[in-house]
């Protein structure tokens, strides 16, 4: 069984989608890879930045939680 990678907020911040970095976002304790999404250009999606926990920001998003299920889970977010 593959071990799940654990990310701190500091570690997650390195995956900001800029300068060739992968683009990861945190949401409800999980970390998702949004690198290949056409909706995330250079680590940005309508003002939301990769490399951050988007849990609070998603509360006002025009779409439901299910949108995150489209992306590969790459780990968990630790406090």
C-alpha positions in Angstrom: 0.0 0.0 0.0 1.4 3.4 -1.0 2.0 5.9 1.8 0.2 9.2 1.5 2.5 12.2 1.3 1.8 14.7 4.1 2.2 18.4 3.4 2.5 21.3 5.8 1.3 24.7 4.5 5.0 25.7 4.1 5.6 22.6 1.9 2.4 23.1 -0.1 3.5 26.7 -0.9 6.4 25.3 -3.0 3.9 23.9 -5.4 2.6 27.2 -6.7 2.6 26.4 -10.5 5.1 29.1 -11.3 8.5 28.8 -13.1 7.9 25.2 -14.0 6.7 24.1 -10.5 3.8 21.7 -10.2 0.5 23.3 -9.0 -1.1 21.8 -5.9 -3.9 23.1 -3.8 -5.2 22.0 -0.4 -8.9 21.5 0.2 -10.6 20.0 3.3 -7.4 18.2 4.4 -6.4 16.8 1.1 -3.9 18.0 -1.5 -4.8 18.0 -5.2 -2.7 18.3 -8.3 -4.2 20.9 -10.6 -1.1 21.2 -12.8 -2.7 19.9 -16.0 -6.0 21.7 -15.7 -6.7 24.3 -18.3 -8.5 26.3 -15.6 -5.2 26.8 -13.7 -2.8 28.9 -15.8 0.6 29.6 -14.2 -0.7 28.6 -10.8 -3.7 30.9 -10.9 -7.5 30.2 -11.2 -9.6 33.4 -11.2 -7.5 35.0 -8.5 -7.0 31.8 -6.5 -3.4 30.7 -6.1 -1.9 27.3 -6.2 0.3 26.3 -3.3 -2.4 27.3 -0.8 -5.2 25.8 1.2 -8.4 26.8 -0.6 -10.9 25.4 1.9 -12.2 28.8 3.0 -12.2 30.3 -0.5 -14.2 27.4 -1.8 -17.1 28.3 0.5 -18.0 31.1 -1.9 -17.1 29.3 -5.2 -19.8 29.0 -7.8 -19.3 25.3 -8.0 -19.7 22.4 -5.6 -17.1 20.3 -3.8 -17.4 17.7 -6.5 -15.1 19.8 -8.8 -12.1 18.7 -6.7 -12.8 15.1 -7.4 -11.7 15.7 -11.0 -8.1 16.1 -9.8 -5.6 13.5 -8.5 -5.2 13.5 -4.8 -1.4 13.6 -4.0 -1.5 13.8 -0.3 -3.0 15.2 2.9 -2.6 18.6 4.5 -1.3 18.6 8.1 -1.7 21.4 10.5 
